[in-house]
Amino acid sequence: MIILKIGGSIITNKDSQREVDTSSLKRIASEIKSSLNNSDKKLIIVHGAGSFGHPIAKEYQIGEHFNPSQYPQKRIGFCKTQNAVKELNMHICEAFIQEDLPIISIPASSFMTATNKRITEGNLKFFTKYLDEGFIPVIYGDVVLDSEVGICVISGDQLIQYLAVNLKADRVILGTDVDGVYNKNPKTHDDAIFFDKFTSLEDLDTFEGTTNVDVTGGMVGKIKELLYLADLGIESKIINAEVEDNIFKVLENKEVKGTVISRGN
């Protein structure tokens, strides 16, 4: 079983709220289709919220403690955020269905809850059933009810960890807009150092920033989630999904430049 995360920065336009990058989406769907042809791979797709969900979540400070009198407004923020990420998911599912991929959307907000912004409940029987029937479940960064802070954002990266642990994934792949993990943003720093492997949180001491700072934790948040998986023997790889054929190659277990997250030597 493979879990593939498609970062929101790949499929949405960061400079324009709620705009889909249709060309990237079509290419990625085509690469996935090519890999799954005549294959018995089981695949789960997780996608980020990109410019659809993050601005609204920030505006309404979803996940921050609030007074009971603020709940009516917080509920509206919750609904707006959920509606926005569902809209993005609809675009993604439509593009994948056009490639004859048997996509089934399973929103986290429909069956998951959290405590202090960490998933604590989520019955995955639907995932198992759909996988067994040959479908490709799709889940995405979403808002859920939280027993401590009322409501919160659950990132795609946290979903990856939860799914990988509970469904015993064989591999985890994260498609981002850079080649992997750097000590600083390679788009703005020519001297950024690339990590071909990440084995410890101590490596974070070399960071001067992240390539994607958002309400869900950015690159540092991704690494922390994946190192937990590494402790359980589940290896992950962060690659550049903007490079043509990278998704296809990594699904085929072919060589692709990227950062491996593993506790091994």
N, C-alpha and C positions, 0 to 999 in steps of 0.2 A: 504494500500500500504506500502510495506517495501523497504527501500533502504539498501542494503548490500554492505559495502566496504571491499574488500579483499586487505590487505596491500601488497605492492610490496615485502616486506621482507619475506612474507609467500610463495610466488610462484616463487621467483627467488633466485639464489645463490649470495649473496652479494660479495663473494670472487672471483667470476668469472663472468666477464662482459658477458651479454646476454646468460645466462644459466638458463633454467627453472627447477624448482623443480617439476618434473613430478608426483612423488608420492603424494605430498601434493595437487597438483592441482586435481589429480584424486579423492582423498579422499573428498576434498571439493565439487567437482561436484557431487559425490555420495550422500553426506549428503544433499545437496540442492535438489537433485532429490527425496530423501526419504521424505523430508518435503513437497514438492509440489505435491506428488502423492495424487490423490483424494482430492485436495484442490483447493479453488478458490482464493488463495493468488495472489496478483499482486506484482511482484518483479522487482526491478531495481538493476543491479549489477554495481558497480564502482570498478575499480582496479587501484592500483598504478603502477608506472613505474619501481620501483626496480632498479636492476643493468642494465636494458636495457636503460632507459632514463636519469637517473641522471648524470652519468659520462659525457655524451656528452653535456648536458645542462650546466654543470659546465665548461667544456672545452671552450665552445664558449660564456660563460657568458650571456646566454639567459636571457633577462629581465633587463639587465644593460643598461644605456644610452650609446649611441655611436655616433661617427661622421658619417655623410653621406658617407664618403669615406670607412667606414668599412662595409657598408650595404651588398656588394657582399659576403663577408665572413660570415656575420651574417645570410644571407639567406641560405647559405650552412649548417650552424649549425642548423638552423631551420629545414631544410629538413632531415638532418641526425637524429635529435632527433625524428621528427615525424615518420620517417621510422622505428626507433628502437622500439618505443612504439607500432606501428602497428604490428610489428613482434611478440612482446609479446602478444598482443591482439589476434593474429591469433592462437597462441598456446592455449590460454585460451578458445577461442571459439571452437576449435577442441576438446578439452577435454570435454567440456560441451555437445557438439553435440553427442559425443560418449555415453553420458548418456541419450540421447534422450531429452535433454533440448532445447527448441525452442529459441535459442540465436540469437539476431540480434545486430550487432555492429554499434554504432553511434558515430563516432569520434567527439570530441569537435571542432577540427580544421576545420571541414567541415561546421559548422553552428554558431559558437560562436565567438565573438570579446570582447576585453577588453579595459579598460581605466585605466592606472596606475596599471596594474596587477590585476584588479578586473573585473569579468565578467560584461559586460554592455548590451550585446545583445545576444540572443539565443532563437530562436523560437522552442518551445517544442511540437509543434503539432505532430511531428513524434513519440515522446515518447507516447503521449496520444493514438494515433492511433494504434501503435504496442501493447501497453498494452491492449487496448480494443479487439484486435484480438488474445490475448492469448500468445503473444511473451514476451520474457524477454530481454529488452534493456540492452546493455552493453556499458558503456562509461568509459573513463580512463584519467588519467593525461596526458596532451597534451600541445602542443605549439599553440598559437593563435596570430592573429594580434592585436596590441595594439595601440590605437590612440595617446598615449603619449610617450611610449618607443619603438614603432615600432613593436616589437615582445616580447612575454613573455611566461612563463610557467604558466599553470593553473593546480593547484594540484587537485588530486582526492577529497581531503577534501573540497576545495572550490566548486567543482562540486556538492558534497553532499548537501551543504547548498543551492545552487541555485536550485537544483532539488527538495529538500524537501520543500522549501518555495513556489515555483511556481506550484508544482504538489500536494501540500498539503499531504505530506507523513504522515502516522500514526506512523511509527517507523523508527529509524535509527540505524544500527548496524555496528560497525567497528571491523573487525578482524585484530588483530596485532600479534606480536610475543612475547608479554608479557600478563600477566593476566589483565592488565588495566593500570591505571595511578599511578605512584610512584613519590616520591619527588626526586629520583635520579635513575640512571640505576640499576635495580635489578640484572642484569647479572654480574655486576662488584662490587656491593656494597651489602654485606650481611645485612646491617642495613637500607636498603631502606624501606621507609614507604609507605604502600599501601593505596590509597584512594578508598573507596567503593562508594563514591559519590562526585561529583564536582559541586559546585553551584555558584562559583564566581571567577573572575579573580584574586581576592586577594589571592586565594590559590596558585597562581603561585609564590608568594613571598617565598614559602618554597622550591622551586625547586633549586637543585644544578646543574641540567643538564637535558637533555632529553634522551630518549631511542633511538631516531632516528633523528639525525641532518642531514638535507639534503636541497636541493635547494627549497623545498616547505614548510619548516617551522617546520618539526618534530612534536613531541607530543604536544608542546605548540601551534603550529599552528592548530592542530586538535581540541584542547580544545576551542580555541577562536572561531572557526567556529561553534562548537556544542553549545557553550553557547548562541550564537545568536539564534540558533534554539530553545533552551530552553526558551528564552524570548517570543517566539511565541507559546509556549506550545507543542513543538515537543521534546519528550524525546529521548535520545540516550544512547547507551551502548557500551563501549569498552571492548572487550573480547580477549582471547587468541585463535586464530584460529588454532594454532598448536596442540591443545589438541583435540584428537579424539572425535567426536560427539558434540563438542561445537557449531558448526555452526547449526547442526540439532536441538539441544536443544533450542538455542536462537530463531531460526525461529519458533519453536513450542511454544515459550513464556514460556519455562520451565526454572527452576533455573540454572544459570550458573554464576560462579565467574566472576566479572568484575566491571568496574567503570561506574556508571550511571551519565549522565550529565543532570541535571535538576535544575530548579529554585525552585522546590517545597521542602517542608520539608521532 
